[in-house]
Amino acid sequence: MNLLCKSQTDTRKADEYAMSEDFCRLFKEDAEGLYLLSYMLMADHEKAERCFVGGLEGSVNGNSVYKQWARSWARRQIIQCAIRTIAPGLQHADDELNVEAESEGNPALAAILHLAAFERFVFVMSTLEGYSDQECSILLGCSRGEVITARTQALRHLSKLDAGHVLPFADAALHPVTKTQTL
């Protein structure tokens, strides 16, 4: 009798949690958006591809999460992979960006890619992804004050650009990506 109850419990758990197949499907269906997140963080296509793959591997092989959290978990895995890749000296990195031609057709993307690495990470995480200052400071290994300063600098740099082309982010700052999207 116990075996029957355990089997039903395991089946219910499997229905509640995202499995490897769920993450594979998610990365396939939202490949463009997840890759764009990787690219905005890494500012380099080759590094972005590695970050994307690392995010998939981290999602598939990582901790179990509820299905309704799978999308935000996948995005977090990409962010954490990007941080691990660039972490040493992120706050003091001298970005020698070679922003590729693909971004030239998208002034907003080009503007983000031209931000210094730390400002870019903070801007993407806090403004576009909706992470709190506290979450950013923990993930980036810095103080909340440094996060606030970096976001302010990023917004200041972006505000100097052609507002009609670059600052659809004002809306994003007020309405960040929701973390409750489901598979």
C-alpha positions in Angstrom: 0.0 0.0 0.0 2.8 2.4 0.8 4.4 1.8 -2.6 1.2 2.8 -4.3 0.9 6.1 -2.3 4.6 6.8 -3.0 4.1 6.3 -6.7 1.2 8.7 -6.8 3.2 11.3 -4.8 6.1 11.0 -7.2 3.7 11.5 -10.2 2.2 14.6 -8.6 5.7 16.0 -7.9 6.7 15.4 -11.5 3.6 17.3 -12.6 4.5 20.2 -10.4 8.2 20.5 -11.2 9.9 21.5 -14.4 11.8 18.5 -15.9 14.7 18.5 -18.3 12.3 18.2 -21.3 10.4 21.3 -20.1 13.6 23.3 -20.0 14.7 22.0 -23.4 11.3 23.0 -24.9 11.5 26.4 -23.2 15.0 27.1 -24.6 13.8 26.0 -28.0 10.6 28.1 -28.0 12.2 31.2 -26.5 15.7 30.8 -28.0 15.6 34.4 -29.4 14.7 36.1 -26.2 17.1 34.0 -24.1 19.9 34.5 -26.5 19.2 38.3 -26.6 19.5 38.3 -22.8 22.9 36.5 -23.1 24.0 38.9 -25.8 23.1 42.0 -23.9 25.1 40.7 -20.9 28.1 39.5 -22.8 28.2 42.0 -25.6 29.9 39.4 -27.8 28.2 36.7 -29.9 30.7 33.9 -29.2 30.5 34.5 -25.4 26.7 34.9 -25.6 26.4 31.5 -27.3 28.5 29.9 -24.5 26.4 31.7 -21.9 23.2 30.5 -23.6 24.4 26.9 -23.6 25.6 27.3 -20.0 22.2 28.6 -19.0 20.5 25.6 -20.6 22.9 23.2 -18.9 22.4 24.9 -15.6 18.6 24.7 -16.0 18.6 21.0 -17.0 21.1 19.8 -14.4 20.3 22.3 -11.6 17.9 22.3 -8.8 14.3 21.3 -9.2 11.9 24.3 -9.6 8.2 24.6 -10.0 7.0 24.7 -13.6 5.6 28.2 -13.2 9.1 29.4 -12.2 10.9 27.6 -15.1 11.1 30.7 -17.4 12.5 33.0 -14.7 14.8 30.2 -13.5 16.2 29.8 -17.1 16.8 33.5 -17.3 18.5 33.5 -13.9 20.7 30.6 -15.0 21.8 32.7 -18.0 22.5 35.7 -15.8 24.5 33.6 -13.3 26.5 32.0 -16.2 27.3 35.4 -17.5 28.4 36.6 -14.1 30.6 33.6 -13.6 32.2 34.2 -17.0 32.9 37.9 -16.4 32.9 38.1 -12.6 36.6 38.7 -12.0 36.9 42.4 -12.2 33.3 43.0 -13.4 33.1 46.3 -11.6 36.5 47.5 -12.8 36.5 46.0 -16.3 37.8 48.2 -19.1 35.3 47.3 -21.8 36.9 47.3 -25.1 33.7 46.5 -26.9 33.5 45.7 -30.5 29.8 46.1 -31.0 28.9 44.1 -34.0 27.0 45.2 -37.1 23.8 43.4 -36.0 23.2 45.9 -33.3 23.5 48.8 -35.6 20.0 48.2 -36.9 18.7 48.3 -33.3 19.8 51.6 -31.6 18.5 50.4 -28.2 20.6 47.3 -28.3 23.6 49.1 -29.5 23.2 51.6 -26.6 23.1 48.8 -24.1 26.1 47.1 -25.6 28.1 50.3 -25.3 27.6 50.5 -21.6 30.5 49.5 -19.3 30.2 45.8 -18.3 29.1 46.5 -14.7 26.6 49.2 -15.8 25.3 46.8 -18.5 24.8 44.0 -16.0 23.1 46.1 -13.5 20.9 47.8 -16.1 19.8 44.5 -17.7 19.3 42.8 -14.4 17.5 45.6 -12.5 15.7 47.5 -15.2 14.9 44.9 -17.9 14.7 41.7 -15.8 13.2 43.4 -12.7 15.7 42.2 -10.1 15.7 44.2 -6.9 18.8 46.1 -5.8 19.3 43.6 -3.1 19.2 40.6 -5.6 21.6 42.4 -7.9 24.0 43.2 -5.1 24.0 39.5 -4.0 24.5 38.1 -7.4 27.1 40.6 -8.5 28.9 40.5 -5.1 28.7 44.3 -4.5 26.9 46.7 -2.3 23.4 48.0 -3.0 24.9 51.5 -3.3 27.1 50.3 -6.1 24.1 48.8 -7.9 22.2 52.1 -7.5 25.1 54.1 -8.8 25.7 51.8 -11.8 22.0 51.9 -12.8 22.0 55.7 -12.5 25.1 55.9 -14.7 23.6 53.5 -17.2 20.4 55.5 -17.4 22.4 58.7 -17.6 24.4 57.3 -20.6 21.2 56.0 -22.3 19.4 59.3 -21.7 22.0 61.2 -23.7 21.1 59.2 -26.8 18.2 59.8 -29.1 15.3 59.3 -26.8 12.9 58.3 -29.6 15.1 55.4 -30.6 16.8 54.3 -27.4 14.6 54.8 -24.5 11.7 52.4 -24.7 13.3 51.3 -21.4 11.5 54.0 -19.5 8.5 51.7 -19.9 10.5 48.6 -19.0 11.7 50.3 -15.8 8.1 50.8 -14.7 6.9 47.4 -15.9 9.8 44.9 -15.7 9.5 41.4 -17.0 7.3 39.4 -14.8 8.7 36.3 -13.2 5.4 34.5 -13.0 5.2 33.5 -16.7 4.6 29.8 -17.1 5.7 27.1 -19.5 
